[in-house]
Amino acid sequence: MKNDVPLPPVHCRSHYSLLSGLFSPDDICRRAAGEGAVRVGMVDRENLYGLPSFYRAAARYGLKPLAGVEFSSLPSSSSSSSSLEDPAGLPLFTCYPLNANGFARINRILTRRAAEGADPAALLLEEGWDGLRVAVFRPELLPKLLQRSIRGLRAALVYGLPFRSMLAAARRYRIPPIALNAALWQSEDDRSFFRVLRAVDRNRAINSDSAAAFPPDFRRRVSPAEMEAFFSAVPDALYQTRLLADEGAGTLFSGSYVFPSFQGLREEEEFARLRELCRRGIRRRFGRETQEISRRLDYELNIIRRKGFAGYFLVVHDIVSRCPRTCGRGSSAASIVSYLLGITHVDPLARDLFFERFLNMGRKDPPDIDVDFPWDERETTLQYVFDTYPGRAGMVADHVTFGSRSAFREAARAYGMPEPDIGPLAEAFRLGESEVPGWLSSAAGRLYGMPRHLGTHPGGVVITPGPITDYTHITTSPLGWPLIAWEKDGPKMRDW
């Protein structure tokens, strides 16, 4: 751990705290890099939706990322931040996962929190915090948590707030203090825009909503020098900030592909099952086996075996076999294995299709098997998947963002503009005309592209080898399906 680099910012909230945060992951990383930091932290309110974007941003700026999750005291019954405490207030505690064990634990807590609406402190006590660092913001919570363990607990001292009572509690219970800048805004423009966000979230005009207040001074993002000066009397708290950044900075994703096993079979058993199914498929598709068929099948199976994809083909075959009207397409049509399994319906030998276009030993990405399902079999198919892989499957999320039209309209409503006036101004804004007030176009411009709420991808499903909470946390979609935190274009497949 080096003290010759600026103190890393480890508690900056992002706009993935749905209408309760201002900064994008890129903003957070860019500002940290501009200050000379080598590590950076991003926290969000009861979710990790922005984790893939945060990791990509950190990589762009050459930083090591540290992820955190804030927990407030009121139950969260939906993805909307309006179900939580005052978003400008301090959380009960923030959890930082340090490794895969801590990541799985925080995913379980988040999943149970969303499903049960239980008190977060009770969930934390039940799950424990092995693999986590827990920064506690309320001194009265410390003795309660100490009933389980002291290891991993930190007493949060917050920039801009008196910290004598928290420091005294930390000394009394022998819990290390940690210096945190609970950053929510930086400029006065940020402060004003935060009021717009809160008004949009509550569907009220700023002037008529007492909850749409300016965020407090202590939530200002400050420089490393300001942090060092404010906490100069407690160097051990500054030390713990650096230590946290050192311990936790780094990706929590595996960095390699993770495929579900089929019916708990070992890899060799999966391959034997796949080969047998292909032999049966020869009789069904061709009537008899020829030398050309045998040679092509052996060639494909050899690559599939060496790449470890037998279980993947079995899972796809199992799902497809439940729906007689499916149609595989794309490069998978070049595979005789896909054809024999009934995943595709084009004979690659008769059409002289090259398997290497679909899969080869030099390809780093996994095979991409595209299958179209009839619309009227979609629900049945999904139900089969979730019944077959309980606790191991989830729908892919859609991070719904503000488009240009919705950004303008919501900003106008937040400023109390009458509905009949919004339409003409929205058209002028779309055309780039100058009569749109600057304060309104500025607010709309900042809203544009920000995450608004969590939606559901129409057909994407993730299946994992073990508990899906080893990889992500889960909520429930409006249709009642398990819904993962990530969107389709969030983490790349190699991150799973």
Solvent accessible surface area in square Angstrom, and as a share of the most:
residue,aa,sasa,rsa
1,M,102,0.46
2,K,144,0.61
3,N,110,0.57
4,D,119,0.62
5,V,41,0.23
6,P,44,0.28
7,L,5,0.03
8,P,13,0.08
9,P,27,0.17
10,V,4,0.03
11,H,2,0.01
12,C,2,0.01
13,R,2,0.01
14,S,0,0.00
15,H,22,0.10
16,Y,21,0.08
17,S,3,0.02
18,L,9,0.05
19,L,11,0.05
20,S,0,0.00
21,G,0,0.00
22,L,8,0.04
23,F,1,0.01
24,S,25,0.16
25,P,8,0.05
26,D,44,0.23
27,D,33,0.17
28,I,3,0.01
29,C,0,0.00
30,R,107,0.39
31,R,58,0.21
32,A,0,0.00
33,A,34,0.26
34,G,70,0.68
35,E,51,0.23
36,G,38,0.37
37,A,7,0.06
38,V,65,0.37
39,R,54,0.20
40,V,1,0.00
41,G,0,0.00
42,M,9,0.04
43,V,1,0.00
44,D,4,0.02
45,R,17,0.06
46,E,21,0.10
47,N,7,0.04
48,L,7,0.03
49,Y,12,0.05
50,G,0,0.00
51,L,2,0.01
52,P,6,0.04
53,S,29,0.19
54,F,0,0.00
55,Y,24,0.09
56,R,86,0.31
57,A,1,0.00
58,A,1,0.00
59,A,76,0.59
60,R,151,0.55
61,Y,73,0.28
62,G,65,0.63
63,L,12,0.06
64,K,107,0.45
65,P,14,0.09
66,L,0,0.00
67,A,5,0.04
68,G,1,0.01
69,V,0,0.00
70,E,3,0.02
71,F,0,0.00
72,S,5,0.03
73,S,34,0.22
74,L,92,0.46
75,P,69,0.43
76,S,13,0.08
77,S,97,0.62
78,S,61,0.39
79,S,49,0.31
80,S,43,0.28
81,S,5,0.04
82,S,56,0.36
83,S,30,0.20
84,L,18,0.09
85,E,40,0.18
86,D,92,0.47
87,P,12,0.08
88,A,9,0.07
89,G,23,0.22
90,L,33,0.17
91,P,4,0.03
92,L,18,0.09
93,F,1,0.00
94,T,0,0.00
95,C,0,0.00
96,Y,1,0.00
97,P,1,0.01
98,L,33,0.16
99,N,71,0.37
100,A,74,0.57
101,N,67,0.35
102,G,0,0.00
103,F,4,0.02
104,A,9,0.07
105,R,32,0.12
106,I,0,0.00
107,N,0,0.00
108,R,75,0.27
109,I,1,0.00
110,L,5,0.03
111,T,28,0.16
112,R,61,0.22
113,R,3,0.01
114,A,40,0.31
115,A,82,0.64
116,E,100,0.45
117,G,18,0.17
118,A,30,0.23
119,D,58,0.30
120,P,0,0.00
121,A,3,0.02
122,A,48,0.37
123,L,3,0.01
124,L,0,0.00
125,L,35,0.17
126,E,109,0.49
127,E,27,0.12
128,G,2,0.02
129,W,11,0.04
130,D,89,0.46
131,G,10,0.09
132,L,0,0.00
133,R,39,0.14
134,V,0,0.00
135,A,2,0.01
136,V,0,0.00
137,F,14,0.06
138,R,64,0.24
139,P,46,0.29
140,E,119,0.53
141,L,14,0.07
142,L,0,0.00
143,P,54,0.34
144,K,80,0.34
145,L,0,0.00
146,L,47,0.23
147,Q,147,0.65
148,R,125,0.46
149,S,39,0.25
150,I,78,0.40
151,R,188,0.68
152,G,5,0.04
153,L,0,0.00
154,R,28,0.10
155,A,0,0.00
156,A,4,0.03
157,L,1,0.00
158,V,9,0.05
159,Y,29,0.11
160,G,37,0.36
161,L,51,0.25
162,P,130,0.81
163,F,41,0.17
164,R,205,0.75
165,S,79,0.51
166,M,11,0.05
167,L,31,0.15
168,A,48,0.37
169,A,1,0.01
170,A,1,0.01
171,R,122,0.45
172,R,156,0.57
173,Y,61,0.23
174,R,206,0.75
175,I,4,0.02
176,P,43,0.27
177,P,6,0.04
178,I,1,0.00
179,A,0,0.00
180,L,0,0.00
181,N,17,0.09
182,A,0,0.00
183,A,3,0.02
184,L,1,0.00
185,W,9,0.03
186,Q,65,0.29
187,S,51,0.33
188,E,113,0.50
189,D,107,0.55
190,D,6,0.03
191,R,43,0.16
192,S,52,0.34
193,F,9,0.04
194,F,3,0.01
195,R,55,0.20
196,V,1,0.00
197,L,0,0.00
198,R,8,0.03
199,A,0,0.00
200,V,12,0.07
201,D,26,0.14
202,R,78,0.28
203,N,121,0.62
204,R,121,0.44
205,A,26,0.20
206,I,12,0.06
207,N,144,0.74
208,S,88,0.57
209,D,7,0.03
210,S,113,0.73
211,A,47,0.36
212,A,1,0.01
213,A,58,0.45
214,F,105,0.44
215,P,0,0.00
216,P,43,0.27
217,D,99,0.51
218,F,34,0.14
219,R,1,0.00
220,R,75,0.27
221,R,7,0.03
222,V,9,0.05
223,S,38,0.24
224,P,18,0.11
225,A,74,0.57
226,E,60,0.27
227,M,11,0.05
228,E,62,0.28
229,A,72,0.56
230,F,73,0.30
231,F,0,0.00
232,S,80,0.52
233,A,88,0.68
234,V,5,0.03
235,P,90,0.57
236,D,53,0.27
237,A,0,0.00
238,L,16,0.08
239,Y,100,0.38
240,Q,22,0.10
241,T,1,0.01
242,R,21,0.08
243,L,43,0.21
244,L,6,0.03
245,A,1,0.00
246,D,44,0.23
247,E,62,0.28
248,G,5,0.05
249,A,20,0.15
250,G,26,0.25
251,T,87,0.51
252,L,22,0.11
253,F,24,0.10
254,S,72,0.46
255,G,56,0.53
256,S,63,0.41
257,Y,66,0.25
258,V,42,0.24
259,F,54,0.23
260,P,13,0.08
261,S,35,0.23
262,F,13,0.05
263,Q,121,0.54
264,G,63,0.61
265,L,40,0.20
266,R,170,0.62
267,E,105,0.47
268,E,99,0.45
269,E,63,0.28
270,E,13,0.06
271,F,12,0.05
272,A,46,0.35
273,R,90,0.33
274,L,0,0.00
275,R,100,0.36
276,E,75,0.33
277,L,29,0.14
278,C,0,0.00
279,R,69,0.25
280,R,121,0.44
281,G,0,0.00
282,I,4,0.02
283,R,151,0.55
284,R,144,0.53
285,R,67,0.24
286,F,60,0.25
287,G,54,0.52
288,R,169,0.62
289,E,75,0.34
290,T,46,0.27
291,Q,142,0.63
292,E,91,0.41
293,I,7,0.03
294,S,29,0.19
295,R,144,0.52
296,R,40,0.15
297,L,0,0.00
298,D,71,0.37
299,Y,93,0.35
300,E,0,0.00
301,L,5,0.03
302,N,71,0.36
303,I,8,0.04
304,I,0,0.00
305,R,104,0.38
306,R,151,0.55
307,K,50,0.21
308,G,30,0.29
309,F,9,0.04
310,A,4,0.03
311,G,5,0.05
312,Y,43,0.16
313,F,0,0.00
314,L,1,0.00
315,V,7,0.04
316,V,22,0.13
317,H,37,0.17
318,D,11,0.06
319,I,23,0.12
320,V,8,0.04
321,S,68,0.44
322,R,133,0.48
323,C,4,0.02
324,P,119,0.75
325,R,137,0.50
326,T,8,0.04
327,C,66,0.39
328,G,6,0.06
329,R,125,0.45
330,G,41,0.39
331,S,24,0.15
332,S,0,0.00
333,A,15,0.12
334,A,3,0.02
335,S,0,0.00
336,I,0,0.00
337,V,0,0.00
338,S,0,0.00
339,Y,23,0.09
340,L,1,0.00
341,L,8,0.04
342,G,15,0.15
343,I,0,0.00
344,T,0,0.00
345,H,93,0.41
346,V,60,0.35
347,D,31,0.16
348,P,0,0.00
349,L,35,0.17
350,A,81,0.63
351,R,168,0.61
352,D,107,0.55
353,L,57,0.28
354,F,143,0.60
355,F,2,0.01
356,E,72,0.32
357,R,168,0.61
358,F,0,0.00
359,L,0,0.00
360,N,46,0.23
361,M,79,0.35
362,G,67,0.65
363,R,62,0.23
364,K,176,0.74
365,D,81,0.42
366,P,17,0.11
367,P,3,0.02
368,D,74,0.39
369,I,20,0.10
370,D,46,0.24
371,V,30,0.17
372,D,64,0.33
373,F,70,0.29
374,P,23,0.14
375,W,220,0.77
376,D,75,0.39
377,E,25,0.11
378,R,68,0.25
379,E,87,0.39
380,T,93,0.54
381,T,11,0.06
382,L,10,0.05
383,Q,83,0.37
384,Y,49,0.19
385,V,4,0.03
386,F,20,0.08
387,D,93,0.48
388,T,54,0.31
389,Y,6,0.02
390,P,94,0.59
391,G,55,0.52
392,R,51,0.19
393,A,4,0.03
394,G,0,0.00
395,M,0,0.00
396,V,16,0.09
397,A,1,0.01
398,D,62,0.32
399,H,22,0.10
400,V,46,0.27
401,T,64,0.37
402,F,2,0.01
403,G,35,0.34
404,S,64,0.41
405,R,153,0.56
406,S,34,0.22
407,A,1,0.00
408,F,1,0.00
409,R,64,0.23
410,E,20,0.09
411,A,0,0.00
412,A,0,0.00
413,R,83,0.30
414,A,1,0.01
415,Y,75,0.29
416,G,43,0.42
417,M,34,0.15
418,P,80,0.50
419,E,92,0.41
420,P,110,0.69
421,D,71,0.37
422,I,0,0.00
423,G,26,0.25
424,P,92,0.58
425,L,34,0.17
426,A,11,0.08
427,E,75,0.34
428,A,5,0.04
429,F,54,0.22
430,R,149,0.54
431,L,97,0.48
432,G,66,0.64
433,E,73,0.33
434,S,114,0.74
435,E,114,0.51
436,V,15,0.08
437,P,38,0.24
438,G,52,0.50
439,W,129,0.45
440,L,0,0.00
441,S,35,0.23
442,S,66,0.43
443,A,6,0.04
444,A,0,0.00
445,G,43,0.42
446,R,78,0.28
447,L,0,0.00
448,Y,132,0.50
449,G,38,0.36
450,M,10,0.04
451,P,6,0.04
452,R,71,0.26
453,H,83,0.37
454,L,23,0.11
455,G,13,0.13
456,T,43,0.25
457,H,45,0.20
458,P,98,0.61
459,G,46,0.44
460,G,17,0.16
461,V,47,0.27
462,V,29,0.17
463,I,27,0.13
464,T,4,0.02
465,P,46,0.29
466,G,22,0.21
467,P,78,0.49
468,I,6,0.03
469,T,19,0.11
470,D,58,0.30
471,Y,44,0.17
472,T,0,0.00
473,H,4,0.02
474,I,19,0.10
475,T,29,0.17
476,T,93,0.54
477,S,5,0.04
478,P,129,0.81
479,L,129,0.64
480,G,48,0.46
481,W,25,0.09
482,P,43,0.27
483,L,6,0.03
484,I,2,0.01
485,A,1,0.01
486,W,1,0.00
487,E,49,0.22
488,K,126,0.54
489,D,92,0.47
490,G,4,0.04
491,P,7,0.05
492,K,95,0.40
493,M,121,0.54
494,R,147,0.53
495,D,34,0.17
496,W,27,0.10
